[in-house]
Amino acid sequence: MRATLILFMLFGALGMVSCNDEDNGKYDEYLVARPITMSKAEFKNSIDIVAPVPMGESGKIYVYADYIFVNDKYRGVHVLDNKDPRAPKKMAFIKIPGNVDISVKGDYLYADSITDLVVLDISDMNNIKQVNRLENVLRDNVVFPFEADIYEWQDIDYGNEVVLGWETVVERREIAEVEVQFSREFDMMVANAADNSAPTGQGGSLARFMIVNNYLYAVDSHNINVFDIQDLENPKDLEDVYAGFDIETIFNRGEHLFLGSMRGMYIYDISSPAVPRLVGEFEHGTACDPVVVDGDYAFVTLRGGNMCGATESGLFIVDISDMSNPFLVKTYPMEEPYGLGVKDEKLFVCDGASGLKVYDKTNVEELVPLNHFKDIDTFDVIPMEDNLLMIGAEVIYQYEYLENKIKLISTFKLK
């Protein structure tokens, strides 16, 4: 009887293996994106300032004066008092549905709320007020989670709802079905979505908002949206400048804007600030792509995989001494790089789950490793004058600069 039971269990196990082998050939795991929606009526009156709340999903960071602003993806902005970088404190949460980016000048904060531009007076951090809202001025400001494999957009009621953002989950799906769905439906989804001395703040390399003098430049997937902000409380929506496809980030140095896209880096002259003019471009294989600039070089991280493309991940260093003819100087392999930053001779690279990597960039063709902070998820950095600010998975890290490396001085959990 015992032998019979063992034999039965053995055949059962073999059957399960056979079934799983067949299953593995037909199915695979995919990252599925589902829309986060809100009624249009509720959306119009959704801005609010409330007491601090736990972080949902940390996004981009921005620094202004002694304050840190942390985007909570598609929900709003957390405000932190950073007068003491060793012990930052939560102050408030600004509810801005659909928010991904902000920028600050002269105590006015500019934020996207999907296609609207919201203006808030932050001169009194204990009494933040909305002072203006420009509707439908960020016309193509549709942010997709490009790392996703599947988008479940079919049930969106575009007549009565707005899509604030996307939440993602890993699910097992039939391979053949996913391939057909992706090729047929993704394009349809995209088609349906529709000099002043006041101080400015500083964003990271993943920013899509950039203030230069009296102008705010906000990139969406296709355009540079230009706003005259000489009257800080009342921005003027100027003519958009078409910039191509899959624009993701914006960086400024002097009279030039550097746009990172999934297809390359584009350089725009803003000597006539209301009308940015394309002067050069550097193309690469399809990949997610932020860029920062220092001296004669642009530093670009490319992250391959999924919708970011098939390009291998890496750090690209591009010579921009001739803006009209940028060319690749050197490539360094990376695991899954996101944001990056430069400070004097130091280069900081957020290499995703591989941690924060710090290099001496004196010789761009032979970068010298200075630090590698492992076992942390890294997203973006802001190199400030006195210390380095980095955001990872719902955690803010602050470092002090040392002669040949950096040292961690505080860790602040946003949850």
Buried (B, 14 or more C-beta within 10 A) or exposed (E): EEEEEEEEEEEEEEEEEEEEEEEEEEBEEBBBBBBBBBEEEEBBEBBEBEEBBEBBBBBBBBBBEEBBBBBBBBBBBBBBBBEEBEEBEBBBBBBBBBBBBBBBBBBBBBBBBBBBBBBBBBEEBEEBEBEBBBEEBBBBBBBBBBBBBBBBBEEBEEEEBBBBBBBBEEEEBEEEEBEEBBEEBBEEBBEEBBEBEBEBBBBBBBBBBBBBBBBBBBBBBBBBBBBBBEEBEEBBBBEBBEBBEBBBBBBBBEEBBBBBBBBBBBBBBBEEBBBBEBBBBBEBEBBBBBBBBBEEBBBBBBBBBBBBBEBBBBBBBBBBEEBEEBEEBBBBEBEBBBBBBBBEBBBBBBBBEBBBBBBBBEEBEEBEEBBEBEEBBBBBBBBBEEBBBBBBBBBBBBBBBEEEEBEBBBEBEBE
